């Protein structure tokens, strides 16, 4: 595709030198196949949670302080003993080769090059070993940790080999998604089921040799989502033979199982949106939590994640003067981040670290590895600029004192 000129469709003007994530998204939407874009872009049911994840940020206002020396802004943070240049990580998302470039390999190369944390989806189109090799062959001076996301299956023994592979390959943490006993009601997926094209497969859970394209079906989890009757659902579960997402995980059994299988890996729970569950995560030995509503793709009437964050932080806050111990365990934030100002707001409301998801896919659609680097660099520049304009020079100076909320009725701002 010729990038020397602005790309055009009738009535559509698409910038090719993006300076915001919105620009990157515009290009990606132009280049990614419609059915793939719709798969990544949709939420559940009426998509309320999806839209509120972003909209809730707009209710928050930054309260800047002036006449402060901001000539040297530093965005570095430390997490689990590792230093990162920015408090940003790349969230797990499935089947990235559909978005563009070399998918997970391009994302891993960009993360390794820029020293950024990455979480690989267990539903990836590249094996976890090949993704880790990108980090091992990188010339970056940093040493970012790679984490492995997974779903525990109805028969937990089916998940053990994947966990063992992740540990052997050098992944620092297991990120267990806990908000998906069943898939949310994703209407776009139900109307247009997404099936991997010939030549692609779920590299961590399927053999490389697959049946011809005409015989391929959506996964059992997606078929279960589209079951029209109780009888249909029971038939699919019977056929799946224990390979669907587990709907029987409990606090008493889940973390002990993972500790037994991978005793040297961190255990991070992704999908926490209430303070009660955050406290239970601490009490049961989780190493960190991810405040996430699955990008609005699960329970549509769940709170936006930025609205859930302050009360979760209040439940876990230690009041320690040490930046790395502001919470009993690290609170990682996920959902709706589209600007560096959004990152600032999440950190101010209690997050220790912030994940970005869909923008990474936009970067892939825009220009593969270089596109992902563009996304990371845009957010870094925006965060640094926001910090200077707000009057802070270090991440640990960011607090709720810099955040106001628009008053009901739309006029005026009050401190939280």
Phi, psi and omega per residue, in radians:
X1 nan 2.337 -3.096
X2 -1.340 1.984 3.139
X3 -1.653 0.135 -3.071
X4 -1.367 -0.255 -3.134
X5 -2.287 2.823 3.046
X6 -1.083 2.289 3.122
X7 -1.331 2.498 -3.047
X8 -2.374 2.511 2.816
X9 -2.157 2.822 3.113
X10 -0.926 2.108 3.104
X11 1.331 0.139 -3.084
X12 -2.219 2.266 3.095
X13 -2.036 2.092 -3.055
X14 -2.032 2.036 3.111
X15 -1.169 2.592 3.113
X16 -2.039 0.071 3.048
X17 -2.166 1.349 -2.972
X18 -1.200 2.426 3.067
X19 -2.120 -0.047 3.038
X20 -2.386 2.855 3.080
X21 -1.167 -0.491 3.057
X22 -1.093 -0.691 3.069
X23 -1.089 -0.784 3.139
X24 -1.050 -0.739 3.136
X25 -1.094 -0.685 -3.137
X26 -1.078 -0.737 3.128
X27 -1.188 -0.788 -3.110
X28 -1.068 -0.733 -3.135
X29 -1.096 -0.569 3.106
X30 -1.193 -0.602 -2.984
X31 -1.720 -0.486 -3.111
X32 -1.422 2.464 3.108
X33 -0.986 2.496 -3.044
X34 -1.003 -0.767 -3.096
X35 -1.157 -0.535 3.091
X36 -1.303 -0.781 3.104
X37 -1.000 -0.798 -3.114
X38 -1.097 -0.653 3.117
X39 -1.073 -0.844 -3.108
X40 -1.267 -0.569 -2.964
X41 -1.465 -0.361 -2.970
X42 -1.430 2.776 2.979
X43 -1.977 -2.828 3.130
X44 -1.692 2.666 3.035
X45 0.838 -2.110 -3.106
X46 -1.462 0.039 3.074
X47 1.159 0.500 3.114
X48 -1.102 -0.883 -3.115
X49 -1.092 -0.681 3.111
X50 -0.988 -0.891 -3.075
X51 -1.280 -0.611 -3.141
X52 -1.228 -0.461 3.059
X53 -0.961 -0.725 3.105
X54 -1.448 -0.785 -3.039
X55 -1.086 -0.594 -3.091
X56 -1.118 -0.508 3.086
X57 -1.084 -0.567 -3.057
X58 -1.254 -0.348 3.093
X59 -1.298 -0.414 -3.132
X60 -1.521 2.379 3.119
X61 -2.101 2.484 3.091
X62 -1.520 2.321 -3.133
X63 -1.807 1.660 -3.003
X64 -1.349 2.562 3.010
X65 -1.876 2.517 -3.025
X66 -2.097 3.076 -3.099
X67 0.943 0.828 3.049
X68 -2.199 2.551 3.134
X69 -1.313 1.860 3.124
X70 -2.068 0.579 -3.115
X71 -1.279 -0.284 -3.133
X72 -2.364 1.636 3.132
X73 -1.657 2.309 -3.123
X74 -2.146 2.166 -3.115
X75 -1.773 0.191 -3.097
X76 -1.242 2.575 3.025
X77 -2.477 2.899 3.071
X78 -2.131 2.316 3.131
X79 -2.397 2.193 -3.088
X80 0.922 0.639 3.069
X81 1.439 -0.002 3.125
X82 -1.871 2.470 3.111
X83 -1.635 2.363 3.092
X84 -2.138 2.540 -3.114
X85 -1.223 -0.403 3.116
X86 -2.473 2.691 3.142
X87 -1.444 0.771 -3.034
X88 -2.178 2.435 2.991
X89 -2.272 2.806 -3.138
X90 -1.672 2.057 -3.044
X91 -1.250 2.730 3.094
X92 -1.263 2.405 3.005
X93 -2.561 2.540 -2.962
X94 -1.388 2.671 2.876
X95 0.882 0.960 -2.994
X96 -1.223 -0.331 3.090
X97 -1.139 -0.342 3.068
X98 -1.205 -0.476 -3.066
X99 -1.362 -0.570 3.129
X100 2.643 2.937 3.117
X101 0.969 -2.450 3.084
X102 -1.771 0.442 3.014
X103 0.991 -2.181 -3.062
X104 -1.007 -0.558 3.126
X105 -1.136 -0.736 3.105
X106 -1.151 -0.692 3.110
X107 -1.109 -0.767 -3.128
X108 -1.134 -0.715 3.120
X109 -1.096 -0.758 3.136
X110 -1.125 -0.765 3.133
X111 -1.090 -0.793 -3.135
X112 -1.116 -0.755 -3.115
X113 -1.083 -0.694 -3.071
X114 -1.687 0.028 3.075
X115 1.277 0.546 -3.029
X116 -1.842 2.474 3.096
X117 -1.137 2.532 3.140
X118 -2.364 2.429 2.972
X119 -2.011 2.135 -3.124
X120 -1.562 2.327 3.064
X121 -1.276 2.440 3.039
X122 -1.163 -0.314 3.119
X123 -1.631 0.583 -3.054
X124 -1.415 2.764 3.091
X125 -1.696 0.254 3.052
X126 -2.393 2.468 -3.098
X127 -1.171 2.640 -3.140
X128 -1.083 -0.550 3.117
X129 -1.195 -0.740 3.124
X130 -1.153 -0.617 3.089
X131 -1.140 -0.789 3.134
X132 -1.103 -0.548 -3.137
X133 -1.111 -0.463 3.098
X134 -1.133 -0.666 3.099
X135 -1.215 -0.739 -3.088
X136 -1.152 -0.501 -3.128
X137 -1.670 0.030 -3.101
X138 -1.313 2.569 3.094
X139 -1.631 0.146 -3.126
X140 -1.074 2.530 3.111
X141 -1.376 -0.305 3.118
X142 -1.465 3.016 3.131
X143 -2.377 1.217 -3.110
X144 -1.201 2.508 3.061
X145 -1.391 2.510 2.953
X146 -1.849 2.409 3.115
X147 -2.008 2.781 -3.121
X148 -2.073 2.093 3.075
X149 -1.497 2.561 3.056
X150 -2.691 2.787 2.931
X151 -1.922 2.354 2.988
X152 -1.394 2.409 -3.095
X153 -1.521 2.878 3.140
X154 -0.958 -0.716 2.959
X155 -1.692 1.741 -3.022
X156 -1.027 -0.417 3.133
X157 -1.110 -0.438 3.105
X158 -1.212 -0.336 3.130
X159 -1.549 -0.320 -3.028
X160 -1.058 -0.810 -3.128
X161 -1.022 -0.656 3.127
X162 -1.150 -0.733 3.109
X163 -1.086 -0.768 3.139
X164 -1.094 -0.698 3.108
X165 -1.104 -0.745 -3.138
X166 -1.100 -0.730 3.119
X167 -1.123 -0.779 -3.124
X168 -1.128 -0.565 -3.100
X169 -1.380 -0.240 3.077
X170 1.806 0.284 3.071
X171 -1.230 2.388 -3.043
X172 -1.339 -0.609 -3.002
X173 -2.454 2.696 2.944
X174 -1.792 2.184 3.119
X175 -1.836 1.747 -3.074
X176 -1.537 2.083 3.071
X177 -1.348 2.093 -3.011
X178 -1.965 0.070 -3.096
X179 -1.822 0.321 -3.005
X180 -2.294 1.038 3.015
X181 -1.118 -0.534 2.946
X182 -2.466 2.816 3.093
X183 -1.257 2.532 3.030
X184 -1.146 2.940 -3.062
X185 -1.457 1.409 -3.068
X186 -1.540 1.727 -2.960
X187 -1.115 -0.688 3.121
X188 -1.028 -0.757 -3.138
X189 -1.148 -0.631 -3.120
X190 -1.243 -0.642 -3.131
X191 -1.313 -0.635 3.129
X192 -2.300 1.437 -3.111
X193 -0.996 2.315 -3.136
X194 -1.610 2.144 3.106
X195 -2.118 2.332 -3.138
X196 -1.070 2.385 3.117
X197 -1.239 2.893 3.098
X198 -0.998 2.388 -3.134
X199 1.745 -0.256 3.086
X200 -2.045 2.578 3.068
X201 -2.658 2.894 3.081
X202 -1.354 1.676 -2.835
X203 -1.159 -0.360 -3.126
X204 -1.608 -0.229 -3.032
X205 -2.322 -0.059 3.140
X206 -2.231 2.647 3.018
X207 -1.199 2.688 -3.113
X208 -1.141 -0.573 3.121
X209 -1.460 2.168 -3.111
X210 -2.183 2.857 3.114
X211 -1.195 2.837 3.130
X212 -0.988 2.705 -3.075
X213 -0.910 -0.660 -3.080
X214 -1.162 -0.367 -3.107
X215 -1.690 -0.075 -3.022
X216 -1.405 2.545 -3.111
X217 -2.260 2.833 2.987
X218 -1.050 2.840 3.121
X219 -1.102 2.841 3.114
X220 -1.029 -0.669 -3.139
X221 -1.082 -0.694 3.137
X222 -1.302 -0.580 3.064
X223 -1.163 -0.659 3.097
X224 -1.123 -0.684 3.105
X225 -1.016 -0.592 -3.062
X226 -1.678 0.136 3.114
X227 -1.054 2.286 -3.068
X228 -1.634 -0.299 -3.138
X229 -2.433 2.844 3.065
X230 -1.031 -0.695 3.135
X231 -1.081 -0.742 3.112
X232 -1.051 -0.786 -3.114
X233 -1.083 -0.777 -3.129
X234 -1.141 -0.620 3.127
X235 -1.169 -0.713 -3.137
X236 -1.160 -0.773 3.123
X237 -1.073 -0.677 3.121
X238 -1.138 -0.765 3.141
X239 -1.158 -0.584 -3.072
X240 -1.172 -0.502 3.062
X241 1.082 0.701 3.073
X242 1.537 0.120 -3.100
X243 -1.657 -0.062 3.106
X244 -1.360 2.942 3.069
X245 -1.000 2.442 3.123
X246 -1.248 2.340 3.045
X247 -1.920 0.297 -3.089
X248 -2.208 0.380 3.103
X249 -1.200 2.500 3.100
X250 -2.340 2.820 3.110
X251 -1.091 -0.639 -3.033
X252 -1.254 -0.458 -3.019
X253 -1.939 -0.458 -2.928
X254 -1.246 -0.954 -3.102
X255 -1.157 -0.724 3.057
X256 -0.989 -0.694 3.099
X257 -1.046 -0.813 -3.107
X258 -1.180 -0.646 3.081
X259 -1.101 -0.675 -3.134
X260 -1.164 -0.711 -3.091
X261 -1.325 -0.676 -3.073
X262 -2.350 1.299 -3.008
X263 -1.148 -0.315 -3.074
X264 -1.768 0.044 -3.112
X265 -1.767 2.594 3.007
X266 -1.215 2.589 3.096
X267 -2.012 2.034 -3.122
X268 -2.064 2.273 -3.138
X269 -1.753 2.109 -3.100
X270 -1.872 2.155 3.134
X271 2.140 0.396 3.130
X272 -1.565 2.231 3.119
X273 -2.337 0.134 3.089
X274 -2.272 2.624 3.096
X275 -1.132 -0.550 3.134
X276 -1.068 -0.798 3.125
X277 -1.232 -0.557 3.085
X278 -1.093 -0.748 3.111
X279 -1.149 -0.717 3.092
X280 -1.081 -0.638 3.104
X281 -1.073 -0.748 3.094
X282 -1.111 -0.842 -3.068
X283 -1.105 -0.473 -3.113
X284 -1.733 0.157 2.943
X285 1.590 0.293 3.044
X286 -1.143 2.567 3.140
X287 -1.504 -0.374 3.107
X288 -2.913 2.872 3.028
X289 -2.237 2.692 2.999
X290 -1.976 2.023 3.045
X291 -1.324 1.919 -2.982
X292 -2.729 2.480 2.961
X293 -1.970 0.492 3.046
X294 1.134 0.624 3.135
X295 1.088 0.487 -3.133
X296 1.312 0.296 -3.045
X297 -1.764 0.037 -3.127
X298 -2.001 -1.758 -3.126
X299 -1.462 1.918 -3.006
X300 -1.177 -0.446 -3.122
X301 -1.636 0.239 3.056
X302 -1.267 2.770 3.089
X303 -1.124 2.647 2.913
X304 -1.086 2.645 -3.049
X305 -1.250 -0.582 3.134
X306 -1.199 -0.507 3.063
X307 -1.313 -0.521 3.110
X308 -1.326 -0.471 -2.991
X309 -1.031 -0.847 -3.041
X310 -1.044 -0.694 -3.110
X311 -1.304 -0.481 3.045
X312 -1.220 -0.761 3.082
X313 -1.044 -0.751 3.141
X314 -1.044 -0.605 -3.129
X315 -1.278 -0.480 -3.058
X316 -1.911 -0.083 -3.052
X317 -1.096 2.450 -3.128
X318 -1.817 -0.313 -3.035
X319 1.121 0.327 3.104
X320 -1.298 2.474 3.079
X321 -1.283 -0.192 -3.136
X322 -1.412 2.174 -3.079
X323 -0.968 -0.638 -3.088
X324 -1.367 -0.050 -3.108
X325 -2.184 0.518 3.137
X326 -1.175 -0.463 3.060
X327 -2.143 2.737 -3.125
X328 -1.032 -0.655 2.944
X329 -2.372 2.744 -3.129
X330 -1.017 2.370 3.010
X331 -1.787 2.048 3.133
X332 -1.822 2.333 -3.047
X333 -1.855 2.479 -3.131
X334 -2.563 2.260 3.010
X335 2.334 1.908 2.987
X336 1.448 0.124 -3.113
X337 -1.298 2.100 -3.104
X338 -2.267 -0.127 3.135
X339 -2.523 2.872 3.025
X340 -1.118 -0.530 3.067
X341 -1.118 -0.618 3.062
X342 -1.096 -0.719 3.091
X343 -1.044 -0.810 3.114
X344 -0.978 -0.826 -3.102
X345 -1.102 -0.727 3.126
X346 -1.125 -0.741 3.097
X347 -1.110 -0.701 -3.125
X348 -1.122 -0.546 -3.104
X349 -1.606 0.171 2.966
X350 2.108 -0.060 3.122
X351 -1.303 2.553 3.031
X352 -1.650 -0.363 -3.008
X353 -2.781 2.669 -3.025
X354 -2.297 2.355 3.082
X355 -1.822 2.579 3.008
X356 -2.140 2.364 -3.046
X357 -2.000 -1.386 -3.083
X358 -0.981 -0.667 3.122
X359 -0.994 -0.515 3.090
X360 -1.136 -0.717 3.098
X361 -1.149 -0.647 3.066
X362 -1.073 -0.712 3.118
X363 -1.074 -0.747 3.079
X364 -1.042 -0.788 -3.133
X365 -1.145 -0.560 3.123
X366 -1.242 -0.971 -3.059
X367 -2.819 0.781 3.030
X368 0.960 -2.371 -3.113
X369 -0.974 -0.809 -3.140
X370 -1.080 -0.628 3.114
X371 -1.137 -0.701 3.099
X372 -1.142 -0.722 3.060
X373 -1.039 -0.699 3.120
X374 -1.043 -0.774 3.121
X375 -1.037 -0.832 -3.127
X376 -1.099 -0.766 -3.105
X377 -1.177 -0.655 3.086
X378 -1.059 -0.821 -3.118
X379 -1.147 -0.669 3.114
X380 -1.089 -0.819 -3.128
X381 -1.120 -0.722 -3.135
X382 -1.167 -0.710 3.117
X383 -1.120 -0.825 3.136
X384 -1.030 -0.767 3.141
X385 -1.132 -0.750 3.123
X386 -1.084 -0.730 3.117
X387 -1.055 -0.811 3.140
X388 -1.076 -0.762 -3.109
X389 -1.228 -0.451 3.106
X390 -1.478 -0.267 3.104
X391 1.652 0.458 3.089
X392 -2.181 2.650 -3.097
X393 -2.079 -0.200 -3.139
X394 -2.356 2.645 -3.123
X395 -1.015 -0.678 -3.063
X396 -1.298 -0.060 3.036
X397 -1.507 -0.240 -3.093
X398 -1.344 2.166 -3.129
X399 -2.556 3.086 -3.112
X400 -1.173 -0.202 3.075
X401 -1.101 -0.307 -3.135
X402 -1.695 0.113 -3.047
X403 -2.106 2.301 2.982
X404 -2.104 2.894 3.130
X405 -2.221 2.385 3.122
X406 -1.069 2.368 -3.141
X407 -1.207 2.697 3.050
X408 -1.015 2.318 -3.052
X409 1.767 -0.255 2.987
X410 1.624 -0.070 -3.139
X411 -2.098 2.316 3.140
X412 1.635 2.741 -3.125
X413 -2.306 2.359 3.087
X414 -2.061 2.590 3.039
X415 -1.246 2.581 3.091
X416 -1.224 nan nan
